[in-house]
Amino acid sequence: MKYLLLIFLGLSCFLTVDAQNDFCSIRNSSFKAGESITFKVYYNLGKMYVGAGEATFNVSLDKFANRDVYHIVGDGKTFKAYDWIFKVRDRYESYVDTATMQPLKFVRNVNEGGYKIYNNVVFNQVGHQAISTNGTFPVPPCVQDVISAIYYARNIDFSKYKPDDKIPFAMFLDDQVYNIYIRFLGIEEVNTKFGKFRAIKFKPLLIKGTIFEGGEKMTVWVSDDENKVPLRVESPISVGNIIVDMVNYGNLRYPFSSLLNKR
């Protein structure tokens, strides 16, 4: 549970850069201010999965540098029953230009087992720089952060891809630019607490790190409709396996047209 919200790095891994014009010109048509989505993290213990924590994402309208922005906040925490093992209280914030869907500011404020990290990043998208708490770093045009990428990517048109296509992307996190890809696997039905969804399925290429194994071992499903909401993530980690499921949502921009059988 050390990097609860970084599980959602996998959710952001469908950011395409196949055409620079497309990459820099997407407009939001998938979410609105007031949207809230909650995910529960289940950890595998032997033959059973237990709920160990949750992450909630909220969207509001705000101002930054005299621009209208979506202020997107992701809060992650372990449940109190597991705090004695390893207490997590993570907060990520992204300020995304409503006109360009590019991040202008990103804040990471985490407390993980008493280990605290704070990083405040301001993006100079014109000058291709990220000015963080720790210094100034060069970044690619139209770079995304780990939170903004999730919402940017919800506006990607996946109908132009075929199964097994690789879609590269770039993202700035922890003062580094990551150039990875996802492998689009097609459309599949997935069962959730809300019922059966028609979903977009893919596998991101992960860099081996603290909790994730390297390679294409994580699987992600997002709703195959105008919302493109993450529904489920499954992945092995350094010890065991995790499943992340959407357990609550509110104020979506559209009805869930991909929900085939409602429970």
C-alpha angles and dihedrals in degrees: 000000000000095000102030098159093040086069082078090063081086090054090056094051097099095079109131126212098171091121120027093211092055091044093057101036108053116130126204116261100142109065141025140204111282095040115139127184127180126198128193121213117218122195123205115241108179107300096348138065120224127196107249105166148339142228126207127196121200130183126205137161118255144151128253127170088352091301131116109249141178106238104210118188125190117192120188129183143160117242115260091249088065099039091094089060098045121338116212126189109166129171126185124182131188128186107205124190106242092213100050104020088229121133118247097181137014128189126192114189113168140164112192117174090331092310107121128200127183123181125167115191127189115192122217096198094179093050093039094236137131113206107199136173087266102046146293120303134186114243136183121261115283092008118184133211125225094268101037090050091063092056095038090053093051085074096055117118103231094180090087092063129079128209114286094023115141116225115195124209142175129218138173117230133151091001093304136103113229119204107192136136142221127225111225110221101183135243122329138166117246130188119228137167087269095052138266118334133193101231143186108239128203145152121225122212104241127201111232109255146140099316108003127073116228124253134040098321101119118085123200132190124194127182113272096226139079092290097055091198118179107250106175143359124193123186144150113239132192091282115024130325137293136209121197115198132183105242103170140018140173141183097015114179093236137019115267097263090170091063101106102177118020119210 
